Amino acid sequence: MLTSIGIGGLLGTVVAVPLLNRFGRRWAIGADILGTFVMLAVPALTANAWWVGAAAVIGGIGSTMWGIVVSSIRQQSVPNEMLGRTSGVFRVFGYGALPVGAALAGFVAESAGIPAVFALCAALTLLLLIPFYRDITPEAMKRKHGAVEEMVEG
């Protein structure tokens, strides 16, 4: 299954730039949220290795696009002298949350089963659509990154 995510990551590197040029950064962020939802929802519904593997490929594609978009936004938004510190904080919170999430997933798995962990994570992922639609609007992307987004739309 980890290989499936890696295959998705490789595919993501191939399709990311053409998709970003065609649809813009906002679309890539939204696609990653939906791709992550699919990657988590499928194992909640079935243990079929082919379906779970296909969902992992989709999640890997979205994850790569997310990484490209978020890194480029951070590099454009943060002053050069603060970029290293900002990236470090991003990693501390990102990687620091992994053991917390793993422990919580273990508690849920013990009490409700492994499919429940995937279902809960899929549902929590869908909650990301709230700030996505509220805060990552086309107008906000234009204000913050106008030249790049105008190029995509034009």
Residue, then its C-alpha position, 0 to 999 in steps of 0.5 A: m500500500l505504501t508503494s501505491i502512495g509512492i506511485g501516486g506521488l510520482l504521478g503527481t510530479v508529472v501532472a502537477v505543473p500542467l494541472l496547476n497551469r490549467f486550473g490554479r493553486r486553489w483547485a490543487i488544494g481542494a483536489d488534495i482534500l478530496g483525494t485524501f478523503v477518498m484515500l481514507a474513505v475507501p478502506a473504511l468501506t472495503a478491505n479489497a486491496w485493489w480498491v485500497g491501492a487505487a485510493a492510495v494512488i489518488g491520495g499520493i497524487g493529491s499529496t504531491m500537488w499539496g506539497i508543491v502548492v503550499s511550498s510555493i505559497r510559503q516561499q512567496s509569502v514569507p520574507n527570505e530571512m524568515l523562510g528557514r524558521t517558517s519551514g522549521v515550524f511547519r515541520v515541527f507541527g506537521y511531524g509533531a502531530l503524527p505521533v499524537g494522531a497515531a495514538l488517537a487512532g490506536f484508541v479508536a481502533e481498540s474501541a471501534g475497530i480499524p475501519a472506524v479509524f479510517a471513517l473518522c479520519a475521512a470525516l475529519t478530512l471533509l471538515l477541511l472543506i469548511p476553511f477551504y471554501r471560507d478562507i481559500t477563496p478565488e479572491a483571497m488567492k488573487r489578493k495574495h498571489g495575484a500575478v500567478e493566479e491571473m496568469v493561470e486564469g488568462 
